[in-house]
Amino acid sequence: MMRPIRIRRPALAVAALLAAAGCRVQDAPADQASAGTEAAADAAACEVVEKGLTLTDGLEESSGLVESRTRPGVYWTHNDSGHGADLFPIEIDGRQLGRVRVEGATNRDWEDIAVGRCPAGAGDCLYIADTGDNAPGGGGKGKGEPFTVRLAVVPEPGPAARTAHAREYQAVVPGKRTDIEALAMLPDGRIYLVSKGIGGEVELFRWPTPLRGGAPVSLERVRALAPEAAQLGDRVTGASATPDGRWVAVRTYAGLAFYRTADLLGSGGPVAQLDLEPLGESQGEAVSLSDDGTVVLTSEGPGHRLPGTIARLRCALPR
């Protein structure tokens, strides 16, 4: 049975929203569900369709998630640092459909994944953000060295494929070294990254497009979304844009914020925020947002090489 939970249009500043202090939302009783659905302009409603479904062995650290554009209901995910350069096509219940080895790229610290048109404009590609700070001996670890991040671009393979070939692009993060775990790509090809908020502001960056090989480009800082995420649960771990480009979801370990894209790229705050703690995720990492308001979330496993989990919500976002 679906359990309704409510997310309300916030009246606080964006910094306070992402800090999530005092803005917890719990599972609502069934008799309150209609109230959340009917308040069209001032509230949005989410229902928990499924939670706690187990991913298959080999996906104990699912760090990114995106739905295929050509195969609805099929999601691509991957592990983060310490694992091979592999992509996993899965179904909504967590069942694994295959395992695709990515050649031409290294999983230094893969953190998120998006889908969009290939740089050459033919077909769809998967864009993998190799942007975390756990890469052993990775660029930018030394004092005063620039922090270099990578983007691996792979033509979307079929679920039964065994290998896929990627091209890597590099960029330097402006300012001091930071951990970046969230990636969102818009239909027009623009690529955005959100920093985790450890030791500094939660920042939104843009990767210059069209993508260029060779020497690293510089990420462009767009804005600060929030101050430093002092609480562990407020650290940003994933993002997703809807295929139509109208909405961007930004998740933390414990929460999910829905932005109108124009607000995110301008100076606005999220329309609504959802407390994810009722899902009981061990370590919430990834999010995929569909045009119809379907939200799919994955979490790392609870340790000891145990598989992660997947959950699905149905959300009615304001128009």
C-alpha positions, 0 to 999 in steps of 0.5 A, spaced: 500 500 500 502 506 498 503 511 504 502 518 503 507 523 505 507 531 504 511 536 502 510 543 503 511 550 499 517 553 503 517 560 506 524 559 509 530 561 505 534 556 501 539 556 505 535 554 511 531 549 507 537 545 505 539 545 512 533 542 514 533 544 521 525 543 523 523 542 517 522 534 517 516 531 514 513 524 516 509 519 513 502 522 513 495 518 515 491 516 510 486 521 511 490 527 510 493 525 503 487 528 500 489 535 503 496 535 501 493 533 494 488 539 493 492 544 495 495 545 488 499 552 489 501 551 496 503 544 497 505 538 493 504 531 495 508 525 495 506 517 496 511 512 497 510 506 492 515 502 494 521 502 499 527 498 501 527 493 495 534 490 495 539 491 489 542 485 487 549 483 489 555 487 486 551 494 487 553 495 494 555 502 493 550 505 488 552 512 487 548 514 481 541 513 477 538 515 471 532 512 467 533 510 460 530 515 455 529 509 450 527 504 454 522 506 460 523 503 466 530 501 465 535 505 470 542 505 469 546 505 476 554 504 478 558 504 484 563 509 486 570 509 488 573 502 489 570 498 484 570 497 477 568 501 471 562 498 470 554 500 469 548 496 471 542 496 468 536 495 473 529 495 473 524 498 478 524 493 483 532 492 483 533 486 479 539 487 475 539 486 467 546 486 466 553 489 467 557 493 462 564 494 462 566 501 460 572 501 456 576 508 455 574 510 462 577 509 470 572 509 476 576 514 480 570 516 484 564 515 480 558 519 483 552 520 479 550 519 472 545 523 467 543 521 460 542 526 454 544 527 447 551 525 445 556 530 444 556 529 436 548 530 436 547 522 434 543 518 439 543 518 447 549 518 451 550 516 458 554 522 462 558 519 468 561 524 473 567 522 476 567 528 481 568 525 488 574 526 492 576 519 494 580 517 488 586 514 490 592 519 488 587 523 484 588 530 481 588 536 486 590 532 492 596 536 494 596 542 497 595 548 492 594 543 486 588 544 482 582 539 483 581 536 476 574 532 475 572 528 469 566 526 465 566 520 462 561 520 456 558 513 453 553 512 448 547 508 451 548 501 450 543 495 450 542 492 457 545 486 454 551 489 452 558 486 455 562 493 453 561 500 452 567 505 449 567 512 453 571 518 452 573 522 458 573 530 458 576 534 464 575 540 468 578 544 474 574 546 479 575 553 481 577 555 488 579 550 493 578 543 492 571 540 494 567 534 493 562 534 488 557 528 488 551 531 484 550 531 476 544 534 472 543 535 465 538 539 461 535 537 454 539 542 451 545 539 453 547 544 459 551 540 464 550 542 472 554 539 478 552 541 485 558 540 491 556 536 497 557 542 502 563 539 506 568 545 509 564 550 504 558 552 501 553 548 497 555 550 490 552 550 483 557 549 477 556 549 470 561 544 465 562 549 459 559 546 453 560 543 447 564 539 451 572 539 449 577 534 449 584 536 450 586 540 456 582 541 462 576 547 462 574 550 468 568 549 471 563 555 471 561 557 478 553 559 478 551 560 485 551 558 492 545 554 494 546 553 501 552 555 506 556 549 509 552 543 510 554 542 517 549 536 519 551 529 515 544 529 513 544 535 509 550 533 504 548 533 497 549 526 494 545 526 487 541 530 482 536 529 476 533 533 471 526 531 468 527 529 461 523 536 459 527 540 463 522 543 467 524 541 474 531 539 478 531 534 484 537 535 489 538 530 494 542 529 500 543 523 505 536 525 508 532 530 504 530 531 497 529 538 494 525 540 488 527 546 484 524 549 478 529 549 473 529 557 472 529 558 479 535 553 480 539 557 475 537 564 477 536 566 484 530 562 487 529 556 492 526 550 492 518 549 491 518 544 496 522 539 500 521 532 502 524 529 508 527 522 506 528 519 513 522 515 513 524 511 507 530 508 512 535 508 507 542 506 510 546 512 506 542 515 501 546 517 494 542 517 488 535 520 485 532 520 478 526 524 477 521 523 471 516 528 467 510 525 471 513 526 478 516 519 479 522 519 483 526 513 484 532 513 489 538 508 491 542 507 497 548 504 499 548 498 503 549 498 510 556 495 510 560 489 509 559 488 502 551 488 503 547 490 497 544 497 497 536 499 496 532 502 491 525 506 493 520 509 488 515 515 490 510 518 486 510 526 487 505 531 484 509 537 483 506 544 483 504 546 476 
